[in-house]
Amino acid sequence: MIEYIKGRLVEKNPTDVVIETTSGVAYLINVSLYTYGKIKETETLKLYIHTVIREDAHQLFGFFFTGGEGNFP
């Protein structure tokens, strides 16, 4: 289980961000509009992660604080 991901913001979209860690791995992370609005363009970003594993996909959802899952409809 992933607790959080911290790294350099590579890409920012209203529904997702890409964070590259110091080890060179880039993660696509879904975010809410609330989290999107809080992200600054040039910063090291730390997002707490909720992982959803389905038969056809593994998805990561990112939040600035633990318990942020309620921000998704």
N, C-alpha and C positions, 0 to 999 in steps of 0.2 A: 504494500500500500504506500502511496506517495503522500507525505504530509504537506510539503510545499515545494515549489520550484523557484529558484532565485537565479537571475541572470540578466543579460543585456537584452533590452527590447529591440527586436529586429523588425517586426511588422505589427501595425495596430489597425484593426478594423472594428466597426461597431459590434460585431458578433464574436470576434476572436482576436487573439494576439499570438505572436510567435516569440518565444523567449529562447535565447541561446545560452546554455550554461558554460561555465569555464572549461568544461571538458569537451566542448564543441558539439554537444547534442542539442538540437533545436526541437522545441515542443510546440505544437499547435494546441492552444488552450481556449476553450469557449468561455466567454465572459458575458455578464449581464450589462445592460446599458448603464447601470449605476457604477459598476466597476470600470467600464470603458471611460466614463466621464472623469474618474479619479486618476487615470493613468496619464502621466506626463510623457512627452515624446522622447526626451533624452535622459533616461534614468536607468539605474539598475532596479529591476522589478522583482518583488517577492510576492507570489500568490499562493494562498493555501488551496489545496487541490481536493476535489471530490472526483473519484474515478467511477465511470459507468462502463461496465463490460457487457456487451450484448453478443449475440451470435454473429452479427455482421459488422460490429464496430467496437473499438475501444475509444472512449471519449474522456477527455479531461476538462473539468469545469473549474475555473479559477475565481478566487475571492480574496479581498484584502484582509479578511478576518475569518476565524473559524465560525462555523454556523451560518455562513452566508448563503447556503443552499436555498433559503426561502426567497431569494431575489429572482429565481427563475420561475416562470409561470408553469 
